[in-house]
């Protein structure tokens, strides 16, 4: 009887360790996925900023000045944006 109990306790400990390993793997996977998404977003923002500087010559403007500059054209661009660039 005590041998069966020891076996059950041993199996329980093994299962708990396995659950902990799986949870650790899942946590690491989620972290890597969120890191990848964050890096992709950062790259996209940098590329868009570079295009803004290239086409509107805004390298010398501060962030606030750039925002004010964009506000000037924002309504016009939104109203005249071709359909293929609009959100669906």
C-alpha positions, 0 to 999 in steps of 0.5 A: 500500500505504501509503495503504491502511495509513493508511486502516486506521489512520484507520478504527481511530482513528475506531472507537476514538473512537466506542467512547470516546464510547459508553462515556462515554454509557453511564457517564453514563446509569448515573450518572443512573439511580443518582442517580434511584434514590437520590433516589427512595429518599431521598424515600420515606424522608423521607415514611415518617419524616414519617408516623412523626412524624405518627401516633406523635408522635416529633418530639421523640425522637432516632434511638436513642429512635425505634428503641427506641420502634419495637422495642416495637411491632415484634413485635406489628405483624409478627404482626398485619399484614394480608396485603395489607401482607406481602411476597409 
